[in-house]
């Protein structure tokens, strides 16, 4: 009877765990054994992006004032991270002329295009529309390689007060026909997309930004930013951040997603609401009751690894560390209907 009781208890526990695994709540988080306990150089981290070269992973994120103009990190296993020198020693002079008084470079985006890496980044001021996106390129990300070194390619697109967009938060994407695009944007007009000239990585002749997502007209805050477009399953998936970052554990930042058959949209959420009109299905959001250790998850990037797995990288604010902006990585999975869900993250990050 003792063994039978134990077996029933184990069966009951398995059923409870199975039910929990099959339940997808408002946060759209799928339970998974692949949590990531991150360690090493993971704080501070704002607006991270992830790429692999050889047997190493590289993450780039927003600069630290008076320390690293852009933050670079390296890992061999996605778990333990070590710091690397900033790709650029300082804010370029041309960017300071366009954005006087700028002190940081924000939200880098990294891609391999042909035989070089493209690192797009933005220069602005907090709460300002006077902004510029710049570009640097390199043959390799390995700082120990004799071929390593970044080349400043100058400005890509700029904005001023009164423009229909804000030139920050760049994200490179290639369509299925080989066309190259840059998604970008924030407050002041939402998320935009512009076609690039493949030879330069800058806007093609005559190209104009097209708005692909923004908050609803009734929402005067217009708090949407940080686009990232993923090509998966015959759809283009647009991931964006809603609401407010940079407030520690009080940050309301969270991730939303929609999809389109065309890279230029229209993007629509799971309920068929247009993202140009404020739509967006919640992809990742902290518990409204404030029970989660990591708050305000946002500004995501996605990496498709060699083994076929997808990984979502983002930042969140650690309630156990005074709200420090912390690097976060989780598996990105796809449900039976083809929509993305975020695999379980490990709250033991240190």
Buried (B, 14 or more C-beta within 10 A) or exposed (E): EEEEEEEEEEEEEEEEEEEEEEEEEEBBBBBBEBBBEBEBBBBBBBBBBBBBBEEEBBBBBBBBEEEBBBBBBBBEEBBBBEEBEBBBEEBBEBBBEBBEEBBBBBBBBBBEBEEBBBBBBBBBBEEBBBBBBBBBBBBBBBEEEEEEEBEBBEBBBBBEEEBEBBBBBBBBBBBEEEBBBBBBBBBBBBBBBBBBEEEEBBBBEEBEBBBBBBBEEEEEEBBBBBBBBBBBEEBBBBBBBBBBBBBBBEBBBBBBBBBBEEBBBBBBBBEEBBBBBBBBBBBBBBEEEEEBBBBBBBBBBBBBEEEEEBBBBBBBBBBEBEBBBBBBBBBBBBEEEEBBBBBBBBEEBE
